[in-house]
Amino acid sequence: MLINLSDVLSDQHKTVEETVPFTMETIRMKSGEYPVVSSGPVRVRVEHVKGKELLIHAAARLVAVIPCDRCLEDVRHEFVLDSTKHVDVGLSDAELTEELDESNFIDGYHLDVDKLLYNEILSGWPEKVLCREDCKGLCKVCGQNLNTGSCDCEEPGLDPRMSVVRDLFKNFKEV
């Protein structure tokens, strides 16, 4: 969704306030695609600060489905996005600093709301997602979800590839 910034950048410096729909249906990352199962409208406010500097505020809520890191069951994760950016659209690409790098969500006189929110989603992405605090995960042998039932597999114990490391530590302790 693009918002025209002409009014706020004109000599009149009119504040732009818009409520737009959240249009991303999936969140695409290197690790996979995660469906957005519910979302509310995005409230955007853009005001003039000075020169070609703007203050952009965007707020939205959405729920995405992310698999549990242990058992791979779907987990609904809510993102509450509330972003305020101070940008200077008068700077050239060479002058942009890391703190003011708006080049990926501002193109000319247009604000790309989806790109702005995508950056916020990435920065708020959870490091670990669990379906519940005591998730037991999957059986290493048969793949049974241990939260829903047990299996008859024997505990494989130490990975045979690790026996070399075990022997090294055993010898190290004896010295």
N, C-alpha and C positions, 0 to 999 in steps of 0.2 A: 504494500500500500504506500503510495507516494503522497506527500503533503507539499503543496506549493508554498514556498517561503518568500515569494515576491512581496507580499504585503508587509511582512515584518522587516524586510531588507530595504523597502522603499523609504523615501524621505519622511513618510508619515509614521513609520515604525509601529504599525498596528500589531498588537499581540494576536497570535493565531492560537485558537483553542478549538480542537476537534476531537470528536469521539468516533473512532473508526473500528471496524471489525478486525479481530485477530485472524489473519488469513492463512497462517502456516498449518497444514494438516499433519505434517511429520517434521521431526527434528532430525536432520541428516548430519551425521558425524562420521569420522573414520571408523569408529567402532560399530556402526550400524545405523539403522533408521528406527526412530521411536515415534509411535503415533501420538498425536495430541487428541485426547478423547473428550476434553471439554475446555472451553475458554470463554472469557468474558470480553467485553469491548475494551479497546485500548484508549485511554484518555491521554491526549497529547497537548502540551502547552508550550509554545515557543514565544519568547519575548526578547526584545532588543536590549542589549546591555550598553554598548557604545561602538561606534565605527561599524565594523561588520562582525562584531561579536554577538553571539546569541546564547541564551540560556534555554535549554531544551529539557522538558520534564515529560516523562512517559511512565504510565502505570498500567499494569494489567495482571490478570491471574489466568493460569492455565494448568491443566493436569495432563501429564504425559505418562505413557506406560513404559516402564523400564524393567528388564528382567532382574530378578534377585541374583546377587553375585554368588550365592551358594547353591540354590536349588533350581534356578532358572524360571521360577514361577513369575507371572506378571505382577508388578507392583505399581500402583497408581501413585505418582509423585507430583505434589502440587508445587508450582513455582509462583511465588509472589514477586512480581517485577515492579520495582519502583526506582527509576533511574533519573538522575539529573546530570546533564552534560553541559559544560561551558565550552563553546566552540567559536573559533574565529574563521569564518568562511573567506576572509580576505587574504589569508596566507597562501603562498604557493606551496606545492608539494614539498619543495626543498626546505621550506621554513617550518613545516609542521614538526612539532615536538611529540614525543611519545605520549605525553599527558593530554595533548590536544589533538590527537590523530582522529579526526572525524571523516577522513577521506573515504572510508568504506561505507558510511551510511548517509553522507551528503554528496549529492551530485548536482553541481551547479546551484540552481535555486529550488531543489527538491530534497526533501528529507525522506529517506526510505525507512519507514517504521519497522518493517520486517527485519531488515539488517540490524537496526539499533537493538531490537528485542532479542535477536539471535545472539548478539554479543553478550547481552545480559544473561541469557540462558546458559551460554557457555561458561561464563564466570561463576554462575551459581550452580553448576552441575555437581551433583553429589559424588564424593569420592567412592563411597561404598553404599550400595542399595541392598537392603535386606527385607524379606517379606515379613519377618518378625525377628526380634532380638535373639531368640534361641534357635534360629534356623539350623537344622542338622545337615543340610546339603544333600548331595547325591552319593550313593554307594560308589566307591572307586572301582569296583569290579563290574557290577551289572548295571549301574546307572539308576537304580531305584531311588525315588525321592523318599528320603528317610523321615520326612515330616508326615507323610501319609501312610507309612507302613515300614515294616522291617523286611530284610531279605535273609536268605539262608547262606549268603556268601561268608567265607571265612575271612577274617581280617588279614590282608596280604602282608601286613607288617612293613618292614623297611623295604623300600624300592631296591631291587638287587643292584641297580647302578650305583647306589649309595654305599655299598659294602666296601668299596675302595676307600672312601672317606672315613667310614667307621674304623677300618683297620689302621688308617693313618693316625687317627686320634687315639686309638688303643695303644699303639706303639709310642706315641708322643707322651702319654701319661706314664708309661713305664720308665722313661728316661729320667 
